Amino acid sequence: MIFIIKLFAVLTALEFFYIFYLESLATTSASTARVFAMTPEELARPSVKTLFKNQGVYNGLIGILILLAALVFVSKIAVMCLMGYIILVALYGALTSQPAILFKQGGLAIITLILCVIF
């Protein structure tokens, strides 16, 4: 796997670690409220905090899987599968929530998948 694919895979993983941080560690922060277009009061509700923290762990684990696929197992097929999954989830979010999610959450994954296909 060439360097550029690994680089974009790592950038995608970092994006998912940032989402993990927002959802699981900084759940009620102003940054989280801004990114998810929610009020701090909504984010402070116990049920929302629980949902966000669980979703954050999921996103953090996706980041770990990307790093494992790109840097430990060095499997282009695994990276492509993960990027495809991320793109599908981002597409679902774009259709059901905010269209911008496709590029906010899926942008780096789209680039990474295209690089995998090209190289």
A tleap script that builds the chain and sets N, CA, C and O, in Angstrom:
source leaprc.protein.ff14SB
mol = sequence {
  NMET ILE PHE ILE ILE LYS LEU PHE ALA VAL
  LEU THR ALA LEU GLU PHE PHE TYR ILE PHE
  TYR LEU GLU SER LEU ALA THR THR SER ALA
  SER THR ALA ARG VAL PHE ALA MET THR PRO
  GLU GLU LEU ALA ARG PRO SER VAL LYS THR
  LEU PHE LYS ASN GLN GLY VAL TYR ASN GLY
  LEU ILE GLY ILE LEU ILE LEU LEU ALA ALA
  LEU VAL PHE VAL SER LYS ILE ALA VAL MET
  CYS LEU MET GLY TYR ILE ILE LEU VAL ALA
  LEU TYR GLY ALA LEU THR SER GLN PRO ALA
  ILE LEU PHE LYS GLN GLY GLY LEU ALA ILE
  ILE THR LEU ILE LEU CYS VAL ILE CPHE
}
set mol.1.N position { 0.861 -1.172 0.000 }
set mol.1.CA position { 0.000 0.000 0.000 }
set mol.1.C position { 0.904 1.230 0.000 }
set mol.1.O position { 1.842 1.328 0.791 }
set mol.2.N position { 0.607 2.160 -0.896 }
set mol.2.CA position { 1.479 3.323 -1.023 }
set mol.2.C position { 1.224 4.342 0.091 }
set mol.2.O position { 0.192 4.318 0.762 }
set mol.3.N position { 2.190 5.225 0.260 }
set mol.3.CA position { 2.174 6.202 1.343 }
set mol.3.C position { 0.921 7.074 1.338 }
set mol.3.O position { 0.332 7.304 2.394 }
set mol.4.N position { 0.503 7.562 0.171 }
set mol.4.CA position { -0.642 8.482 0.109 }
set mol.4.C position { -1.920 7.836 0.618 }
set mol.4.O position { -2.744 8.507 1.240 }
set mol.5.N position { -2.099 6.545 0.364 }
set mol.5.CA position { -3.274 5.839 0.875 }
set mol.5.C position { -3.193 5.739 2.391 }
set mol.5.O position { -4.176 5.980 3.092 }
set mol.6.N position { -2.006 5.379 2.893 }
set mol.6.CA position { -1.829 5.298 4.345 }
set mol.6.C position { -2.065 6.655 4.999 }
set mol.6.O position { -2.688 6.742 6.057 }
set mol.7.N position { -1.562 7.716 4.363 }
set mol.7.CA position { -1.732 9.064 4.910 }
set mol.7.C position { -3.211 9.419 5.033 }
set mol.7.O position { -3.654 9.877 6.086 }
set mol.8.N position { -3.973 9.210 3.965 }
set mol.8.CA position { -5.396 9.561 4.020 }
set mol.8.C position { -6.182 8.636 4.941 }
set mol.8.O position { -7.163 9.059 5.551 }
set mol.9.N position { -5.763 7.389 5.045 }
set mol.9.CA position { -6.403 6.483 6.004 }
set mol.9.C position { -6.164 6.988 7.432 }
set mol.9.O position { -7.080 6.994 8.254 }
set mol.10.N position { -4.937 7.409 7.718 }
set mol.10.CA position { -4.625 7.932 9.056 }
set mol.10.C position { -5.405 9.216 9.314 }
set mol.10.O position { -5.911 9.413 10.418 }
set mol.11.N position { -5.513 10.091 8.318 }
set mol.11.CA position { -6.311 11.313 8.489 }
set mol.11.C position { -7.774 10.979 8.777 }
set mol.11.O position { -8.412 11.633 9.602 }
set mol.12.N position { -8.299 9.974 8.104 }
set mol.12.CA position { -9.667 9.541 8.360 }
set mol.12.C position { -9.796 9.014 9.788 }
set mol.12.O position { -10.768 9.319 10.478 }
set mol.13.N position { -8.824 8.228 10.227 }
set mol.13.CA position { -8.835 7.716 11.604 }
set mol.13.C position { -8.802 8.881 12.601 }
set mol.13.O position { -9.528 8.868 13.596 }
set mol.14.N position { -7.970 9.876 12.337 }
set mol.14.CA position { -7.889 11.038 13.230 }
set mol.14.C position { -9.219 11.777 13.302 }
set mol.14.O position { -9.612 12.264 14.362 }
set mol.15.N position { -9.903 11.856 12.174 }
set mol.15.CA position { -11.234 12.473 12.173 }
set mol.15.C position { -12.179 11.700 13.099 }
set mol.15.O position { -12.955 12.304 13.840 }
set mol.16.N position { -12.114 10.377 13.056 }
set mol.16.CA position { -12.983 9.571 13.905 }
set mol.16.C position { -12.570 9.657 15.372 }
set mol.16.O position { -13.421 9.548 16.254 }
set mol.17.N position { -11.288 9.851 15.647 }
set mol.17.CA position { -10.858 10.080 17.028 }
set mol.17.C position { -11.359 11.437 17.525 }
set mol.17.O position { -11.698 11.581 18.700 }
set mol.18.N position { -11.405 12.426 16.639 }
set mol.18.CA position { -11.948 13.730 17.010 }
set mol.18.C position { -13.442 13.611 17.323 }
set mol.18.O position { -13.925 14.187 18.298 }
set mol.19.N position { -14.168 12.862 16.492 }
set mol.19.CA position { -15.591 12.635 16.761 }
set mol.19.C position { -15.749 11.918 18.104 }
set mol.19.O position { -16.628 12.267 18.892 }
set mol.20.N position { -14.905 10.923 18.368 }
set mol.20.CA position { -14.909 10.236 19.669 }
set mol.20.C position { -14.727 11.246 20.793 }
set mol.20.O position { -15.465 11.230 21.778 }
set mol.21.N position { -13.743 12.122 20.641 }
set mol.21.CA position { -13.483 13.133 21.665 }
set mol.21.C position { -14.728 13.995 21.910 }
set mol.21.O position { -15.141 14.197 23.052 }
set mol.22.N position { -15.314 14.497 20.824 }
set mol.22.CA position { -16.495 15.357 20.972 }
set mol.22.C position { -17.645 14.628 21.647 }
set mol.22.O position { -18.286 15.172 22.546 }
set mol.23.N position { -17.907 13.400 21.216 }
set mol.23.CA position { -19.085 12.683 21.698 }
set mol.23.C position { -18.888 12.054 23.067 }
set mol.23.O position { -19.824 12.023 23.865 }
set mol.24.N position { -17.699 11.554 23.358 }
set mol.24.CA position { -17.503 10.802 24.604 }
set mol.24.C position { -16.819 11.585 25.712 }
set mol.24.O position { -17.087 11.347 26.889 }
set mol.25.N position { -15.948 12.507 25.358 }
set mol.25.CA position { -15.188 13.217 26.390 }
set mol.25.C position { -15.628 14.660 26.570 }
set mol.25.O position { -15.580 15.187 27.682 }
set mol.26.N position { -16.051 15.299 25.501 }
set mol.26.CA position { -16.468 16.709 25.573 }
set mol.26.C position { -17.940 16.832 25.187 }
set mol.26.O position { -18.329 17.720 24.428 }
set mol.27.N position { -18.733 15.936 25.717 }
set mol.27.CA position { -20.131 15.794 25.300 }
set mol.27.C position { -20.922 17.090 25.388 }
set mol.27.O position { -21.731 17.372 24.504 }
set mol.28.N position { -20.712 17.875 26.416 }
set mol.28.CA position { -21.532 19.077 26.607 }
set mol.28.C position { -20.788 20.369 26.250 }
set mol.28.O position { -21.221 21.456 26.631 }
set mol.29.N position { -19.689 20.257 25.534 }
set mol.29.CA position { -18.889 21.445 25.211 }
set mol.29.C position { -19.539 22.293 24.123 }
set mol.29.O position { -20.424 21.840 23.398 }
set mol.30.N position { -19.077 23.528 24.031 }
set mol.30.CA position { -19.557 24.428 22.982 }
set mol.30.C position { -19.174 23.891 21.599 }
set mol.30.O position { -19.934 24.043 20.643 }
set mol.31.N position { -18.012 23.271 21.493 }
set mol.31.CA position { -17.576 22.705 20.213 }
set mol.31.C position { -18.513 21.588 19.774 }
set mol.31.O position { -18.897 21.520 18.606 }
set mol.32.N position { -18.878 20.720 20.695 }
set mol.32.CA position { -19.792 19.628 20.366 }
set mol.32.C position { -21.146 20.189 19.953 }
set mol.32.O position { -21.750 19.714 18.990 }
set mol.33.N position { -21.623 21.192 20.674 }
set mol.33.CA position { -22.906 21.817 20.331 }
set mol.33.C position { -22.853 22.411 18.923 }
set mol.33.O position { -23.800 22.270 18.149 }
set mol.34.N position { -21.742 23.073 18.597 }
set mol.34.CA position { -21.593 23.682 17.275 }
set mol.34.C position { -21.532 22.624 16.173 }
set mol.34.O position { -22.232 22.735 15.167 }
set mol.35.N position { -20.707 21.614 16.357 }
set mol.35.CA position { -20.519 20.581 15.333 }
set mol.35.C position { -21.814 19.832 15.053 }
set mol.35.O position { -22.127 19.534 13.900 }
set mol.36.N position { -22.568 19.527 16.104 }
set mol.36.CA position { -23.784 18.733 15.934 }
set mol.36.C position { -25.053 19.586 15.880 }
set mol.36.O position { -26.162 19.052 15.883 }
set mol.37.N position { -24.891 20.905 15.830 }
set mol.37.CA position { -26.016 21.836 15.725 }
set mol.37.C position { -27.061 21.568 16.802 }
set mol.37.O position { -28.257 21.474 16.526 }
set mol.38.N position { -26.580 21.448 18.031 }
set mol.38.CA position { -27.463 21.220 19.179 }
set mol.38.C position { -27.126 22.248 20.246 }
set mol.38.O position { -26.034 22.816 20.250 }
set mol.39.N position { -28.056 22.481 21.140 }
set mol.39.CA position { -27.780 23.406 22.235 }
set mol.39.C position { -27.061 22.659 23.355 }
set mol.39.O position { -27.221 21.447 23.499 }
set mol.40.N position { -26.270 23.380 24.146 }
set mol.40.CA position { -25.625 22.737 25.295 }
set mol.40.C position { -26.637 22.110 26.254 }
set mol.40.O position { -26.344 21.107 26.906 }
set mol.41.N position { -27.826 22.704 26.336 }
set mol.41.CA position { -28.867 22.156 27.201 }
set mol.41.C position { -29.337 20.782 26.698 }
set mol.41.O position { -29.546 19.865 27.493 }
set mol.42.N position { -29.500 20.649 25.387 }
set mol.42.CA position { -29.870 19.347 24.814 }
set mol.42.C position { -28.791 18.311 25.112 }
set mol.42.O position { -29.089 17.174 25.480 }
set mol.43.N position { -27.537 18.719 24.947 }
set mol.43.CA position { -26.426 17.796 25.154 }
set mol.43.C position { -26.276 17.392 26.617 }
set mol.43.O position { -25.718 16.336 26.919 }
set mol.44.N position { -26.767 18.223 27.518 }
set mol.44.CA position { -26.636 17.939 28.952 }
set mol.44.C position { -27.707 16.966 29.457 }
set mol.44.O position { -27.599 16.462 30.575 }
set mol.45.N position { -28.726 16.700 28.657 }
set mol.45.CA position { -29.752 15.743 29.081 }
set mol.45.C position { -29.105 14.377 29.274 }
set mol.45.O position { -28.340 13.937 28.416 }
set mol.46.N position { -29.394 13.696 30.378 }
set mol.46.CA position { -28.760 12.395 30.643 }
set mol.46.C position { -28.923 11.380 29.512 }
set mol.46.O position { -27.981 10.654 29.193 }
set mol.47.N position { -30.096 11.324 28.909 }
set mol.47.CA position { -30.302 10.343 27.835 }
set mol.47.C position { -29.442 10.676 26.613 }
set mol.47.O position { -28.894 9.778 25.974 }
set mol.48.N position { -29.328 11.946 26.296 }
set mol.48.CA position { -28.518 12.369 25.151 }
set mol.48.C position { -27.039 12.125 25.445 }
set mol.48.O position { -26.300 11.659 24.579 }
set mol.49.N position { -26.612 12.441 26.663 }
set mol.49.CA position { -25.213 12.200 27.035 }
set mol.49.C position { -24.861 10.720 26.892 }
set mol.49.O position { -23.795 10.380 26.378 }
set mol.50.N position { -25.750 9.850 27.344 }
set mol.50.CA position { -25.505 8.404 27.241 }
set mol.50.C position { -25.414 7.977 25.779 }
set mol.50.O position { -24.509 7.234 25.398 }
set mol.51.N position { -26.348 8.447 24.968 }
set mol.51.CA position { -26.331 8.104 23.538 }
set mol.51.C position { -25.056 8.605 22.866 }
set mol.51.O position { -24.424 7.877 22.100 }
set mol.52.N position { -24.684 9.841 23.155 }
set mol.52.CA position { -23.481 10.417 22.549 }
set mol.52.C position { -22.229 9.656 22.979 }
set mol.52.O position { -21.364 9.368 22.152 }
set mol.53.N position { -22.129 9.335 24.247 }
set mol.53.CA position { -20.942 8.616 24.729 }
set mol.53.C position { -20.832 7.245 24.066 }
set mol.53.O position { -19.738 6.834 23.680 }
set mol.54.N position { -21.935 6.543 23.932 }
set mol.54.CA position { -21.917 5.241 23.258 }
set mol.54.C position { -21.537 5.395 21.788 }
set mol.54.O position { -20.736 4.617 21.270 }
set mol.55.N position { -22.097 6.377 21.125 }
set mol.55.CA position { -21.775 6.625 19.720 }
set mol.55.C position { -20.306 7.030 19.577 }
set mol.55.O position { -19.651 6.670 18.599 }
set mol.56.N position { -19.804 7.767 20.540 }
set mol.56.CA position { -18.403 8.171 20.509 }
set mol.56.C position { -17.454 6.991 20.591 }
set mol.56.O position { -16.450 6.948 19.881 }
set mol.57.N position { -17.764 6.035 21.449 }
set mol.57.CA position { -16.929 4.836 21.562 }
set mol.57.C position { -16.937 4.091 20.226 }
set mol.57.O position { -15.892 3.625 19.771 }
set mol.58.N position { -18.081 3.980 19.609 }
set mol.58.CA position { -18.192 3.350 18.291 }
set mol.58.C position { -17.255 4.044 17.299 }
set mol.58.O position { -16.513 3.377 16.578 }
set mol.59.N position { -17.286 5.376 17.259 }
set mol.59.CA position { -16.438 6.120 16.324 }
set mol.59.C position { -14.958 5.970 16.655 }
set mol.59.O position { -14.130 5.882 15.749 }
set mol.60.N position { -14.619 5.940 17.929 }
set mol.60.CA position { -13.227 5.718 18.315 }
set mol.60.C position { -12.726 4.355 17.866 }
set mol.60.O position { -11.586 4.219 17.422 }
set mol.61.N position { -13.581 3.350 17.983 }
set mol.61.CA position { -13.189 2.005 17.552 }
set mol.61.C position { -13.051 1.919 16.036 }
set mol.61.O position { -12.207 1.173 15.539 }
set mol.62.N position { -13.859 2.663 15.297 }
set mol.62.CA position { -13.693 2.729 13.836 }
set mol.62.C position { -12.302 3.300 13.529 }
set mol.62.O position { -11.606 2.802 12.644 }
set mol.63.N position { -11.904 4.341 14.260 }
set mol.63.CA position { -10.569 4.915 14.075 }
set mol.63.C position { -9.477 3.893 14.322 }
set mol.63.O position { -8.505 3.824 13.571 }
set mol.64.N position { -9.632 3.099 15.373 }
set mol.64.CA position { -8.640 2.050 15.674 }
set mol.64.C position { -8.598 1.018 14.554 }
set mol.64.O position { -7.516 0.606 14.135 }
set mol.65.N position { -9.757 0.597 14.068 }
set mol.65.CA position { -9.794 -0.376 12.965 }
set mol.65.C position { -9.100 0.160 11.713 }
set mol.65.O position { -8.396 -0.581 11.027 }
set mol.66.N position { -9.294 1.429 11.418 }
set mol.66.CA position { -8.631 2.028 10.251 }
set mol.66.C position { -7.114 1.972 10.413 }
set mol.66.O position { -6.397 1.598 9.484 }
set mol.67.N position { -6.631 2.346 11.597 }
set mol.67.CA position { -5.185 2.305 11.832 }
set mol.67.C position { -4.643 0.882 11.726 }
set mol.67.O position { -3.576 0.663 11.153 }
set mol.68.N position { -5.374 -0.080 12.277 }
set mol.68.CA position { -4.942 -1.477 12.178 }
set mol.68.C position { -4.884 -1.931 10.715 }
set mol.68.O position { -3.919 -2.567 10.292 }
set mol.69.N position { -5.917 -1.599 9.958 }
set mol.69.CA position { -5.976 -2.023 8.556 }
set mol.69.C position { -4.854 -1.390 7.732 }
set mol.69.O position { -4.250 -2.049 6.885 }
set mol.70.N position { -4.579 -0.110 7.983 }
set mol.70.CA position { -3.603 0.609 7.160 }
set mol.70.C position { -2.162 0.419 7.602 }
set mol.70.O position { -1.259 0.369 6.767 }
set mol.71.N position { -1.935 0.312 8.914 }
set mol.71.CA position { -0.558 0.340 9.408 }
set mol.71.C position { -0.058 -0.979 9.992 }
set mol.71.O position { 1.145 -1.237 9.975 }
set mol.72.N position { -0.944 -1.807 10.503 }
set mol.72.CA position { -0.513 -3.062 11.121 }
set mol.72.C position { -0.663 -4.217 10.127 }
set mol.72.O position { 0.300 -4.929 9.841 }
set mol.73.N position { -1.872 -4.392 9.607 }
set mol.73.CA position { -2.113 -5.481 8.667 }
set mol.73.C position { -1.793 -5.087 7.228 }
set mol.73.O position { -1.626 -5.941 6.358 }
set mol.74.N position { -1.712 -3.783 6.997 }
set mol.74.CA position { -1.414 -3.213 5.677 }
set mol.74.C position { -2.260 -3.900 4.595 }
set mol.74.O position { -1.744 -4.484 3.643 }
set mol.75.N position { -3.562 -3.802 4.785 }
set mol.75.CA position { -4.516 -4.452 3.892 }
set mol.75.C position { -5.355 -3.404 3.169 }
set mol.75.O position { -6.221 -2.760 3.761 }
set mol.76.N position { -5.080 -3.249 1.886 }
set mol.76.CA position { -5.856 -2.298 1.095 }
set mol.76.C position { -7.322 -2.713 1.032 }
set mol.76.O position { -8.208 -1.858 1.042 }
set mol.77.N position { -7.581 -3.998 0.970 }
set mol.77.CA position { -8.969 -4.494 0.943 }
set mol.77.C position { -9.696 -4.095 2.223 }
set mol.77.O position { -10.837 -3.637 2.164 }
set mol.78.N position { -9.057 -4.261 3.370 }
set mol.78.CA position { -9.679 -3.884 4.647 }
set mol.78.C position { -9.912 -2.380 4.707 }
set mol.78.O position { -10.960 -1.930 5.171 }
set mol.79.N position { -8.934 -1.598 4.239 }
set mol.79.CA position { -9.106 -0.142 4.222 }
set mol.79.C position { -10.283 0.224 3.315 }
set mol.79.O position { -11.103 1.069 3.672 }
set mol.80.N position { -10.366 -0.407 2.151 }
set mol.80.CA position { -11.462 -0.117 1.228 }
set mol.80.C position { -12.821 -0.482 1.842 }
set mol.80.O position { -13.789 0.262 1.688 }
set mol.81.N position { -12.893 -1.605 2.525 }
set mol.81.CA position { -14.150 -2.003 3.181 }
set mol.81.C position { -14.554 -1.001 4.248 }
set mol.81.O position { -15.720 -0.615 4.334 }
set mol.82.N position { -13.596 -0.580 5.058 }
set mol.82.CA position { -13.898 0.404 6.108 }
set mol.82.C position { -14.331 1.737 5.506 }
set mol.82.O position { -15.277 2.357 5.992 }
set mol.83.N position { -13.647 2.182 4.454 }
set mol.83.CA position { -14.016 3.447 3.819 }
set mol.83.C position { -15.414 3.342 3.195 }
set mol.83.O position { -16.209 4.278 3.280 }
set mol.84.N position { -15.706 2.204 2.571 }
set mol.84.CA position { -17.040 2.002 2.010 }
set mol.84.C position { -18.113 2.071 3.081 }
set mol.84.O position { -19.163 2.683 2.884 }
set mol.85.N position { -17.843 1.437 4.219 }
set mol.85.CA position { -18.773 1.465 5.338 }
set mol.85.C position { -18.995 2.898 5.824 }
set mol.85.O position { -20.132 3.319 6.037 }
set mol.86.N position { -17.907 3.638 5.996 }
set mol.86.CA position { -17.998 5.025 6.466 }
set mol.86.C position { -18.811 5.863 5.481 }
set mol.86.O position { -19.644 6.673 5.888 }
set mol.87.N position { -18.569 5.668 4.197 }
set mol.87.CA position { -19.299 6.427 3.176 }
set mol.87.C position { -20.787 6.096 3.217 }
set mol.87.O position { -21.622 6.994 3.107 }
set mol.88.N position { -21.124 4.830 3.374 }
set mol.88.CA position { -22.542 4.445 3.459 }
set mol.88.C position { -23.219 5.057 4.684 }
set mol.88.O position { -24.352 5.531 4.598 }
set mol.89.N position { -22.532 5.047 5.816 }
set mol.89.CA position { -23.089 5.647 7.027 }
set mol.89.C position { -23.244 7.156 6.839 }
set mol.89.O position { -24.253 7.731 7.246 }
set mol.90.N position { -22.251 7.797 6.224 }
set mol.90.CA position { -22.334 9.238 5.968 }
set mol.90.C position { -23.466 9.547 4.986 }
set mol.90.O position { -24.155 10.557 5.131 }
set mol.91.N position { -23.657 8.687 3.996 }
set mol.91.CA position { -24.751 8.875 3.047 }
set mol.91.C position { -26.101 8.764 3.754 }
set mol.91.O position { -27.007 9.557 3.498 }
set mol.92.N position { -26.231 7.793 4.632 }
set mol.92.CA position { -27.463 7.654 5.413 }
set mol.92.C position { -27.701 8.920 6.248 }
set mol.92.O position { -28.815 9.442 6.296 }
set mol.93.N position { -26.646 9.401 6.900 }
set mol.93.CA position { -26.773 10.632 7.688 }
set mol.93.C position { -27.158 11.820 6.829 }
set mol.93.O position { -27.941 12.670 7.252 }
set mol.94.N position { -26.609 11.881 5.622 }
set mol.94.CA position { -26.937 12.982 4.716 }
set mol.94.C position { -28.397 12.924 4.290 }
set mol.94.O position { -29.048 13.959 4.142 }
set mol.95.N position { -28.907 11.720 4.095 }
set mol.95.CA position { -30.296 11.570 3.665 }
set mol.95.C position { -31.292 11.781 4.797 }
set mol.95.O position { -32.409 12.241 4.561 }
set mol.96.N position { -30.901 11.453 6.016 }
set mol.96.CA position { -31.856 11.499 7.124 }
set mol.96.C position { -31.658 12.684 8.068 }
set mol.96.O position { -32.538 12.976 8.878 }
set mol.97.N position { -30.530 13.363 7.978 }
set mol.97.CA position { -30.255 14.427 8.930 }
set mol.97.C position { -29.838 15.710 8.226 }
set mol.97.O position { -30.662 16.597 8.002 }
set mol.98.N position { -28.566 15.808 7.879 }
set mol.98.CA position { -28.029 17.001 7.227 }
set mol.98.C position { -27.226 16.576 6.003 }
set mol.98.O position { -26.321 15.750 6.124 }
set mol.99.N position { -27.535 17.119 4.828 }
set mol.99.CA position { -26.790 16.743 3.627 }
set mol.99.C position { -25.274 16.940 3.757 }
set mol.99.O position { -24.500 16.194 3.158 }
set mol.100.N position { -24.854 17.929 4.526 }
set mol.100.CA position { -23.425 18.216 4.673 }
set mol.100.C position { -22.661 17.077 5.343 }
set mol.100.O position { -21.436 17.006 5.235 }
set mol.101.N position { -23.368 16.193 6.028 }
set mol.101.CA position { -22.702 15.071 6.708 }
set mol.101.C position { -21.938 14.207 5.714 }
set mol.101.O position { -20.893 13.650 6.051 }
set mol.102.N position { -22.450 14.090 4.492 }
set mol.102.CA position { -21.775 13.252 3.501 }
set mol.102.C position { -20.322 13.668 3.346 }
set mol.102.O position { -19.439 12.814 3.266 }
set mol.103.N position { -20.063 14.966 3.301 }
set mol.103.CA position { -18.695 15.433 3.104 }
set mol.103.C position { -17.967 15.690 4.418 }
set mol.103.O position { -16.745 15.558 4.485 }
set mol.104.N position { -18.710 16.059 5.468 }
set mol.104.CA position { -18.068 16.257 6.768 }
set mol.104.C position { -17.532 14.937 7.316 }
set mol.104.O position { -16.380 14.864 7.744 }
set mol.105.N position { -18.347 13.913 7.303 }
set mol.105.CA position { -17.957 12.625 7.864 }
set mol.105.C position { -17.381 11.696 6.800 }
set mol.105.O position { -16.558 10.833 7.106 }
set mol.106.N position { -17.807 11.867 5.567 }
set mol.106.CA position { -17.388 10.937 4.532 }
set mol.106.C position { -16.339 11.458 3.570 }
set mol.106.O position { -15.824 10.696 2.752 }
set mol.107.N position { -16.012 12.733 3.648 }
set mol.107.CA position { -15.088 13.338 2.685 }
set mol.107.C position { -13.729 12.660 2.605 }
set mol.107.O position { -13.283 12.280 1.523 }
set mol.108.N position { -13.079 12.511 3.736 }
set mol.108.CA position { -11.761 11.860 3.746 }
set mol.108.C position { -11.861 10.398 3.343 }
set mol.108.O position { -10.971 9.872 2.674 }
set mol.109.N position { -12.939 9.743 3.747 }
set mol.109.CA position { -13.136 8.340 3.364 }
set mol.109.C position { -13.331 8.216 1.853 }
set mol.109.O position { -12.835 7.270 1.241 }
set mol.110.N position { -14.043 9.157 1.252 }
set mol.110.CA position { -14.243 9.141 -0.201 }
set mol.110.C position { -12.895 9.288 -0.912 }
set mol.110.O position { -12.590 8.547 -1.846 }
set mol.111.N position { -12.102 10.250 -0.458 }
set mol.111.CA position { -10.782 10.451 -1.061 }
set mol.111.C position { -9.918 9.203 -0.898 }
set mol.111.O position { -9.258 8.770 -1.842 }
set mol.112.N position { -9.926 8.629 0.305 }
set mol.112.CA position { -9.128 7.429 0.570 }
set mol.112.C position { -9.567 6.278 -0.324 }
set mol.112.O position { -8.726 5.572 -0.881 }
set mol.113.N position { -10.864 6.083 -0.465 }
set mol.113.CA position { -11.364 4.998 -1.316 }
set mol.113.C position { -10.975 5.223 -2.778 }
set mol.113.O position { -10.584 4.284 -3.472 }
set mol.114.N position { -11.082 6.449 -3.234 }
set mol.114.CA position { -10.689 6.756 -4.621 }
set mol.114.C position { -9.202 6.449 -4.819 }
set mol.114.O position { -8.816 5.868 -5.833 }
set mol.115.N position { -8.371 6.841 -3.848 }
set mol.115.CA position { -6.934 6.553 -3.944 }
set mol.115.C position { -6.676 5.056 -3.980 }
set mol.115.O position { -5.804 4.587 -4.711 }
set mol.116.N position { -7.439 4.304 -3.184 }
set mol.116.CA position { -7.279 2.837 -3.198 }
set mol.116.C position { -7.612 2.255 -4.559 }
set mol.116.O position { -6.941 1.333 -5.024 }
set mol.117.N position { -8.638 2.784 -5.199 }
set mol.117.CA position { -9.041 2.274 -6.509 }
set mol.117.C position { -8.000 2.654 -7.576 }
set mol.117.O position { -7.674 1.852 -8.451 }
set mol.118.N position { -7.493 3.873 -7.488 }
set mol.118.CA position { -6.518 4.347 -8.480 }
set mol.118.C position { -5.181 3.620 -8.354 }
set mol.118.O position { -4.576 3.236 -9.355 }
set mol.119.N position { -4.727 3.436 -7.112 }
set mol.119.CA position { -3.409 2.845 -6.884 }
set mol.119.C position { -3.559 1.423 -6.377 }
set mol.119.O position { -2.560 0.750 -6.124 }
savepdb mol mol.pdb
quit
